[in-house]
Amino acid sequence: MSIKRDRIKNLLRDGSAGQRVKVCGWVRSRRESKAFAFLVVNDGSCQATLQCVIDQGTPGFDLLGRCQTGASVGIEGELKPSQGKGQAWEVHATRLELFGEADQETYPLQKKGHTLEFLREIGHLRGRTNTFGAVWRLRNALAFGVHEFFQKQGFVWAHTPIITASDCEGAGEMFTVTTLDPAQPPRTEKGQIDWSKDFFGKRAHLTVSGQLEGEFLALSLGDIYTFGPTFRAENSNTTRHLSEFWMIEPEMAFADLEDDMQLAEDFIRYLCRYAVERCADELGFLSDMYKGMTPQEIATLADTKFSRISYTDAVKELEKVAGKFEFPVKWGIDLQSEHERYLTDHVFKGPVIVNNYPKDIKAFYMRQNDDGKTVAAMDVLAPRIGEIIGGSQREDRIDVLENRIREMSLPLGDLQWYVDLRRYGSVPHAGFGLGFERIVQYLSGMANIRDVIPCPRAPHTIAF
C-alpha cells in the first residue's frame, strides 16, 4: 500500500481552507495538555514547518508520548487558517500515525543551537536542520539551473570518464585506481610497480577533470558541457578545498577567449537569478544566519556586468598596496586568495575577470599569446570567495602544443590522442571549469566548503 502524502511546500503555496490532507515528516517540537497537543512538523520540502493540532480522542492520540523531537509521523486532517502568529495554515488532525521513534537519550538534534563543526560529525542527520535543509535545496535548484542554462544555449551534456590515464592539470595529485594487491604488487626488474599487470594494463586514476575528453567531444558536436564528480589527492585542509567535488566544464568549438569570458559571466549571472527565483526563502534564512548575500544582493549581482582586467594590470593595482598582503605581489607568480579578494572587494567592488596570465603558471593546453610570455587564460573572481571559474582558449596549433608538452616534461605518448585533435581539422576552441560547490558556497554564504556537499571528502574525512 502506497503512502500518499501532501508536501508542506505545496500546501503553504496552494492550500485551501477545508482541504483534506496528509502530512508526513519529522517532529521539530511538541506541546501538549490533557485535551489537545501541537506537533510542529517539517518534511524537507521547504524551509517552513507546519503546525498540527491533535485533539484528545483523535485516533493515535495515545501515541503522542512517543512523538518526540526527531520522530517521524503521518498526520491526516483538515487544513485550516492558523490562529497563531507567523503561519498561514495549520492541520487539524483526524488521525495520527507514528512511523519511527527517536531515542531522546541519544538523538543529537534537540531544540537548541548546534555548531557547524558538531553537525559535520553527524552528517547523516544534519540535513534535518534548518541550515542544511536550506543548503541541500539550494544545491538541488542550482544543479537543475546548470542543465537548464546550457541546454537553452544548445550545448550537449557529455559524460566524460571518471577513471582515466590522463593527468589534465599535470600536477600529479591524483588517486590511483588499481586491482593490484597493495601489499605485494608485481614489480619490474628495476623494482618498480609493474602497472602492465594491472586491470587496464597501465596506471589509472580518478579524474581531476573531464576537459581533455570534453575537447574531442566539442570538436565533434560543437558545444558540450560536463557535470560530474572529479577528484584531487591534494593534502589540503582548508575551507575551500575538497578531495571529491562536482565540476561543470563547458567546451566550445569555434570560440576564443572573449567568447569564453562572456559565457562564464552569463552563466554565473543566470545561476544567481535562478537561485533567487526558486530559493528565496532558503537564501533569506542563510543570509540572516551566516551573513552572506541577501536575495536582493544576489538579484542585483544577476544584473551586474563583470569588470575585466589583464593579469599584468591587476598586478599593477596590487603593487600599489603590496604592504597590505601576507604573500608577495610581483609579475609572474600566481595570485593568492587575499589578492583576488582585494581586487573584487576594493578595486572593482564586484566580480572581475582577470585574463592573459603568464604562461609559466598555467597548464600546457592553454593557447600561447603572440607576446610569448602569456596565455589566453581567464579567472572569474567573485567578492568574498575569490576565484570561482578558471578557463582558457585551448592551444590549437600542433607544433606549439607539442613544444609546450616537452617543455613541461609531460609524457607526450600518453597525450598523443589529444595532440591528434590538432592534426585533423583543428579549430579555435575554449572552455572553463566551475567547481559546483564553489557556486553553492558563494550563494549560500557558508564559510566552509564542507558544508555545501552532503558527504564531504577531505584528508582524513570519509565518515559518511
C-alpha positions as CSV (number, residue, x, y, z in Angstrom):
1,M,0.0,0.0,0.0
2,S,1.5,3.4,-1.0
3,I,1.7,6.3,1.4
4,K,0.2,9.2,-0.4
5,R,1.2,12.5,1.2
6,D,0.9,16.2,0.6
7,R,4.2,18.2,0.7
8,I,4.2,21.1,3.1
9,K,5.7,23.3,0.4
10,N,2.7,22.7,-1.8
11,L,0.1,23.2,1.0
12,L,1.6,26.5,2.0
13,R,1.6,27.7,-1.6
14,D,-1.7,26.3,-2.9
15,G,-3.6,25.0,0.0
16,S,-7.3,25.9,0.7
17,A,-9.4,26.0,3.8
18,G,-11.2,22.7,4.5
19,Q,-8.8,20.7,2.2
20,R,-8.3,17.1,3.4
21,V,-4.5,16.5,3.7
22,K,-1.9,14.0,4.9
23,V,1.4,15.4,6.1
24,C,4.4,13.1,6.7
25,G,7.5,14.4,8.3
26,W,9.8,14.7,11.3
27,V,8.7,16.3,14.6
28,R,10.5,19.6,15.3
29,S,8.7,20.4,18.6
30,R,5.8,19.2,20.7
31,R,3.4,20.9,23.2
32,E,0.6,19.1,24.8
33,S,-2.1,19.3,27.5
34,K,-4.7,16.8,28.6
35,A,-7.2,17.8,26.0
36,F,-5.0,18.5,22.9
37,A,-1.5,18.8,21.6
38,F,0.5,20.6,19.0
39,L,3.1,18.9,16.8
40,V,5.3,21.1,14.6
41,V,6.5,19.0,11.6
42,N,8.9,19.6,8.8
43,D,9.1,17.3,5.7
44,G,12.2,18.6,4.0
45,S,10.2,20.1,1.0
46,C,10.7,23.7,2.2
47,Q,12.1,25.9,4.9
48,A,8.8,26.2,6.7
49,T,7.2,23.9,9.2
50,L,3.5,23.1,9.7
51,Q,1.7,23.0,13.0
52,C,-0.7,20.1,13.5
53,V,-3.4,20.3,16.2
54,I,-4.4,16.9,17.7
55,D,-7.4,16.8,20.0
56,Q,-8.0,14.2,22.6
57,G,-10.0,11.3,21.1
58,T,-8.3,11.6,17.7
59,P,-7.1,8.1,16.6
60,G,-3.5,7.9,17.5
61,F,-3.7,10.5,20.3
62,D,-2.2,7.8,22.7
63,L,1.0,7.8,20.6
64,L,1.8,11.4,21.5
65,G,4.1,10.4,24.3
66,R,6.3,8.7,21.7
67,C,6.2,11.5,19.2
68,Q,9.3,13.3,20.5
69,T,11.7,15.6,18.6
70,G,13.1,13.7,15.6
71,A,10.3,11.1,15.4
72,S,8.7,10.5,12.1
73,V,4.9,10.9,11.9
74,G,2.0,10.9,9.5
75,I,-1.0,13.2,10.2
76,E,-4.2,13.2,8.3
77,G,-6.6,16.1,8.8
78,E,-8.2,19.3,7.6
79,L,-6.2,22.3,6.5
80,K,-7.5,25.5,8.3
81,P,-6.3,29.1,8.7
82,S,-4.0,29.3,11.7
83,Q,-4.8,31.3,14.7
84,G,-1.1,31.6,15.7
85,K,1.4,34.2,14.5
86,G,3.8,33.6,11.7
87,Q,1.9,30.8,10.0
88,A,-0.9,30.9,7.5
89,W,-2.2,27.3,7.9
90,E,-2.4,24.5,10.3
91,V,-3.7,21.0,10.2
92,H,-6.5,19.8,12.5
93,A,-5.8,16.1,12.8
94,T,-8.3,13.3,12.3
95,R,-5.6,10.6,12.6
96,L,-2.0,10.4,13.9
97,E,0.4,7.7,12.8
98,L,3.9,7.1,14.2
99,F,6.4,5.7,11.7
100,G,9.5,5.8,13.8
101,E,10.5,6.9,17.2
102,A,13.7,9.0,18.1
103,D,15.6,7.9,21.2
104,Q,15.7,11.1,23.2
105,E,18.7,10.0,25.3
106,T,20.9,9.8,22.2
107,Y,19.1,11.9,19.5
108,P,21.6,14.7,18.9
109,L,19.3,17.3,17.3
110,Q,17.4,18.7,20.2
111,K,15.8,22.1,20.1
112,K,19.0,24.2,20.7
113,G,21.8,25.7,18.8
114,H,24.4,23.5,17.3
115,T,27.8,24.4,15.8
116,L,28.5,23.6,12.2
117,E,31.6,21.7,13.4
118,F,29.4,19.5,15.6
119,L,26.9,19.0,12.7
120,R,29.7,17.7,10.5
121,E,30.2,14.9,13.0
122,I,26.6,13.8,12.5
123,G,26.5,14.2,8.7
124,H,23.7,11.6,8.4
125,L,21.3,13.8,10.4
126,R,22.4,17.3,9.7
127,G,20.0,17.6,6.7
128,R,17.2,17.8,9.2
129,T,18.4,21.2,10.5
130,N,17.1,24.5,9.0
131,T,20.6,25.3,7.8
132,F,21.3,22.1,5.9
133,G,17.8,21.7,4.6
134,A,18.2,25.1,3.0
135,V,21.7,24.3,1.6
136,W,20.6,21.0,0.1
137,R,17.6,22.5,-1.6
138,L,19.7,25.4,-2.9
139,R,22.2,22.9,-4.2
140,N,19.4,21.0,-5.9
141,A,18.0,24.1,-7.6
142,L,21.4,25.2,-8.8
143,A,22.1,21.8,-10.3
144,F,18.9,22.0,-12.3
145,G,19.8,25.5,-13.3
146,V,23.2,24.4,-14.7
147,H,21.4,22.0,-17.1
148,E,18.8,24.5,-18.0
149,F,21.3,27.2,-18.9
150,F,23.4,25.0,-21.1
151,Q,20.5,23.3,-22.7
152,K,19.0,26.6,-23.6
153,Q,22.3,27.6,-25.2
154,G,22.3,24.5,-27.4
155,F,25.1,22.6,-25.5
156,V,25.1,18.8,-25.4
157,W,25.6,17.2,-21.9
158,A,28.5,14.8,-22.3
159,H,29.6,12.1,-19.8
160,T,33.4,12.0,-19.6
161,P,35.1,9.2,-17.7
162,I,35.8,9.0,-14.0
163,I,38.6,6.6,-14.5
164,T,41.4,7.9,-16.7
165,A,45.1,7.6,-17.6
166,S,45.4,11.3,-18.3
167,D,46.5,14.0,-15.8
168,C,44.8,17.0,-17.2
169,E,46.4,19.5,-14.8
170,G,49.9,17.9,-14.8
171,A,50.1,18.3,-11.0
172,G,50.3,14.5,-10.2
173,E,47.8,14.9,-7.3
174,M,45.6,12.0,-8.4
175,F,44.0,9.0,-6.7
176,T,45.2,5.7,-8.2
177,V,42.6,3.1,-9.2
178,T,44.0,-0.5,-9.1
179,T,43.2,-4.1,-8.6
180,L,46.8,-5.0,-7.7
181,D,47.5,-6.3,-4.2
182,P,48.8,-3.3,-2.3
183,A,50.8,-5.5,0.0
184,Q,52.6,-7.4,-2.8
185,P,52.2,-5.7,-6.2
186,P,54.1,-7.1,-9.1
187,R,57.4,-5.5,-9.7
188,T,59.6,-4.8,-12.8
189,E,63.3,-5.8,-12.9
190,K,64.1,-2.3,-11.6
191,G,61.8,-2.9,-8.6
192,Q,59.1,-0.5,-9.7
193,I,55.4,-1.5,-9.7
194,D,54.6,-3.2,-12.9
195,W,51.4,-1.5,-14.0
196,S,51.2,-3.6,-17.1
197,K,49.8,-6.3,-14.8
198,D,47.0,-4.1,-13.6
199,F,43.4,-4.2,-14.8
200,F,43.8,-1.7,-17.5
201,G,47.4,-2.6,-18.4
202,K,48.7,0.8,-17.3
203,R,48.4,3.1,-14.3
204,A,44.9,4.5,-13.9
205,H,43.5,7.3,-11.8
206,L,40.3,9.0,-10.7
207,T,39.9,12.0,-13.0
208,V,40.7,15.6,-11.9
209,S,38.9,17.0,-14.9
210,G,36.9,15.9,-17.9
211,Q,38.3,18.7,-20.0
212,L,40.6,16.8,-22.3
213,E,37.9,14.3,-23.3
214,G,35.4,17.2,-23.4
215,E,37.6,18.8,-26.1
216,F,37.4,16.0,-28.5
217,L,33.6,15.9,-28.0
218,A,33.4,19.6,-28.7
219,L,35.4,19.1,-31.8
220,S,32.7,16.7,-33.0
221,L,29.5,18.2,-31.6
222,G,30.3,21.9,-31.4
223,D,29.4,22.9,-27.8
224,I,29.3,20.5,-24.9
225,Y,29.3,20.6,-21.1
226,T,30.2,18.1,-18.5
227,F,28.7,18.0,-15.0
228,G,30.0,15.2,-12.8
229,P,32.4,14.2,-9.9
230,T,36.1,14.9,-10.0
231,F,38.9,14.1,-7.5
232,R,42.1,15.7,-6.2
233,A,44.5,13.9,-3.9
234,E,45.7,17.2,-2.6
235,N,46.6,17.2,1.1
236,S,44.9,20.5,1.7
237,N,42.8,21.0,4.9
238,T,41.3,24.4,4.1
239,T,37.7,25.8,4.0
240,R,37.9,26.0,0.1
241,H,39.2,22.5,-0.9
242,L,37.6,19.1,-1.2
243,S,39.0,15.8,-2.4
244,E,35.8,14.9,-4.2
245,F,33.7,17.6,-5.8
246,W,31.5,18.2,-8.8
247,M,32.8,20.0,-11.8
248,I,30.9,21.9,-14.6
249,E,33.1,22.1,-17.7
250,P,31.8,23.6,-21.0
251,E,33.8,23.4,-24.2
252,M,33.1,25.4,-27.3
253,A,34.3,24.8,-30.8
254,F,35.0,27.9,-33.0
255,A,35.4,30.1,-29.9
256,D,38.2,32.3,-28.4
257,L,39.0,33.8,-25.0
258,E,36.5,36.6,-25.4
259,D,33.7,34.0,-26.1
260,D,34.9,32.1,-23.0
261,M,34.7,35.1,-20.7
262,Q,31.3,36.0,-21.9
263,L,29.9,32.5,-21.4
264,A,31.3,32.4,-17.9
265,E,29.8,35.8,-17.0
266,D,26.4,34.8,-18.5
267,F,26.5,31.5,-16.6
268,I,27.1,33.0,-13.2
269,R,24.5,35.7,-13.7
270,Y,22.0,33.1,-14.8
271,L,22.6,30.9,-11.7
272,C,22.2,33.9,-9.4
273,R,18.8,34.8,-11.0
274,Y,17.8,31.1,-10.9
275,A,18.6,30.8,-7.2
276,V,16.6,33.9,-6.2
277,E,13.6,32.8,-8.2
278,R,13.5,29.3,-6.7
279,C,15.1,29.5,-3.3
280,A,14.3,33.0,-1.9
281,D,13.2,31.6,1.5
282,E,16.4,29.5,1.8
283,L,18.6,32.3,0.7
284,G,16.9,34.7,3.2
285,F,17.4,32.3,6.0
286,L,21.0,31.6,5.2
287,S,21.7,35.3,4.9
288,D,20.3,36.0,8.3
289,M,22.2,33.2,9.9
290,Y,25.5,33.4,8.2
291,K,25.7,37.0,6.9
292,G,26.0,36.0,3.3
293,M,24.4,37.9,0.4
294,T,20.7,38.7,0.7
295,P,18.4,37.6,-2.0
296,Q,18.2,41.2,-3.1
297,E,22.0,41.4,-3.4
298,I,22.1,38.2,-5.4
299,A,19.4,39.6,-7.7
300,T,21.5,42.7,-8.2
301,L,24.5,40.6,-9.0
302,A,22.5,38.8,-11.6
303,D,22.1,42.2,-13.4
304,T,25.7,43.3,-12.9
305,K,28.2,43.4,-15.8
306,F,31.5,41.9,-14.7
307,S,34.7,44.0,-14.8
308,R,37.7,42.8,-16.8
309,I,41.4,43.4,-16.4
310,S,44.6,41.8,-17.6
311,Y,46.8,39.9,-15.2
312,T,49.5,42.5,-15.9
313,D,47.3,45.4,-15.0
314,A,45.9,43.5,-11.9
315,V,49.4,43.1,-10.6
316,K,50.0,46.8,-11.0
317,E,46.9,47.5,-9.0
318,L,48.1,45.1,-6.3
319,E,51.6,46.5,-6.2
320,K,50.1,49.9,-5.1
321,V,49.2,48.3,-1.8
322,A,51.6,45.4,-1.6
323,G,52.4,46.1,2.0
324,K,48.9,45.0,3.0
325,F,49.4,41.4,1.9
326,E,50.9,38.4,3.6
327,F,52.1,37.0,0.2
328,P,54.3,38.9,-2.2
329,V,53.0,40.6,-5.3
330,K,55.0,40.5,-8.5
331,W,54.5,39.7,-12.2
332,G,55.0,36.0,-12.9
333,I,53.6,34.5,-9.7
334,D,50.0,33.3,-9.1
335,L,47.5,35.5,-7.3
336,Q,46.7,34.4,-3.8
337,S,43.2,34.5,-2.3
338,E,43.9,37.7,-0.5
339,H,45.0,39.3,-3.8
340,E,41.8,38.1,-5.5
341,R,39.6,39.4,-2.7
342,Y,41.3,42.8,-2.8
343,L,40.6,43.1,-6.5
344,T,36.9,42.2,-6.1
345,D,36.1,43.8,-2.8
346,H,38.1,47.0,-3.0
347,V,39.3,47.8,-6.6
348,F,36.2,46.7,-8.5
349,K,33.6,46.2,-5.7
350,G,32.1,43.3,-7.6
351,P,33.0,40.4,-9.8
352,V,36.0,40.7,-12.1
353,I,37.5,38.5,-14.9
354,V,41.4,38.5,-14.9
355,N,42.8,37.4,-18.2
356,N,46.1,36.7,-20.1
357,Y,48.2,35.1,-17.4
358,P,51.9,34.3,-17.5
359,K,52.3,31.0,-19.3
360,D,54.7,29.6,-16.7
361,I,52.0,29.4,-14.1
362,K,49.3,27.9,-16.3
363,A,48.6,24.5,-17.8
364,F,50.1,23.1,-21.0
365,Y,46.9,23.2,-23.0
366,M,46.3,27.0,-22.9
367,R,46.9,28.9,-26.1
368,Q,50.0,31.0,-26.1
369,N,49.7,34.7,-26.9
370,D,51.8,36.4,-29.5
371,D,53.9,38.1,-26.8
372,G,55.5,34.7,-26.0
373,K,55.0,35.4,-22.3
374,T,51.3,35.0,-21.6
375,V,48.5,32.6,-22.4
376,A,44.8,33.2,-23.3
377,A,43.6,32.2,-19.8
378,M,41.0,33.8,-17.6
379,D,39.8,33.5,-14.0
380,V,36.4,34.8,-12.8
381,L,36.9,36.3,-9.3
382,A,33.9,36.8,-7.0
383,P,33.6,39.0,-3.9
384,R,34.3,37.3,-0.6
385,I,35.4,34.0,-2.2
386,G,37.9,34.8,-4.8
387,E,38.4,32.5,-7.9
388,I,35.2,30.8,-8.8
389,I,35.8,29.9,-12.5
390,G,39.1,29.2,-14.4
391,G,39.3,28.7,-18.1
392,S,41.1,29.4,-21.3
393,Q,41.3,29.3,-25.1
394,R,42.9,26.0,-25.9
395,E,46.1,25.7,-27.9
396,D,45.0,24.6,-31.4
397,R,48.4,24.7,-33.1
398,I,50.1,21.3,-33.1
399,D,53.7,22.5,-33.2
400,V,53.2,24.9,-30.3
401,L,51.3,22.3,-28.2
402,E,54.0,19.6,-28.7
403,N,56.7,22.1,-27.8
404,R,54.8,23.1,-24.7
405,I,54.3,19.4,-23.6
406,R,58.0,18.7,-24.0
407,E,58.9,22.0,-22.2
408,M,56.8,20.9,-19.2
409,S,58.3,17.3,-19.3
410,L,54.9,15.7,-19.7
411,P,54.6,12.3,-21.4
412,L,53.9,13.1,-25.0
413,G,53.0,9.5,-25.7
414,D,50.1,9.5,-23.2
415,L,48.7,12.6,-24.8
416,Q,49.1,11.6,-28.4
417,W,45.4,11.3,-29.0
418,Y,45.0,14.9,-27.6
419,V,47.6,16.2,-29.9
420,D,45.9,14.4,-32.8
421,L,43.0,16.8,-32.5
422,R,45.3,19.5,-33.8
423,R,46.2,17.3,-36.8
424,Y,42.7,16.5,-38.0
425,G,40.6,19.6,-38.6
426,S,41.8,21.8,-35.7
427,V,39.7,24.8,-34.8
428,P,39.9,27.6,-32.2
429,H,38.1,26.4,-29.1
430,A,37.8,27.4,-25.5
431,G,36.2,26.3,-22.2
432,F,36.3,26.7,-18.5
433,G,35.7,24.8,-15.2
434,L,33.5,25.7,-12.3
435,G,33.6,23.7,-9.1
436,F,29.9,23.3,-8.3
437,E,30.5,23.5,-4.6
438,R,32.1,26.9,-5.1
439,I,29.0,28.5,-6.5
440,V,26.8,26.8,-3.8
441,Q,29.2,28.2,-1.2
442,Y,29.2,31.6,-2.7
443,L,25.4,32.0,-2.9
444,S,24.7,30.3,0.4
445,G,27.2,32.3,2.4
446,M,28.6,29.1,4.1
447,A,32.2,29.7,5.2
448,N,33.4,26.1,4.8
449,I,33.0,24.2,1.5
450,R,32.4,21.0,3.5
451,D,29.1,22.4,4.4
452,V,27.7,22.6,0.9
453,I,28.1,18.9,-0.1
454,P,26.2,16.1,1.8
455,C,29.3,13.8,2.3
456,P,32.5,15.9,2.2
457,R,35.7,14.1,1.3
458,A,38.9,15.7,2.5
459,P,42.1,14.4,4.2
460,H,41.2,12.0,7.0
461,T,37.5,12.8,6.3
462,I,35.4,9.9,5.0
463,A,33.0,9.1,7.8
464,F,29.7,9.0,5.8
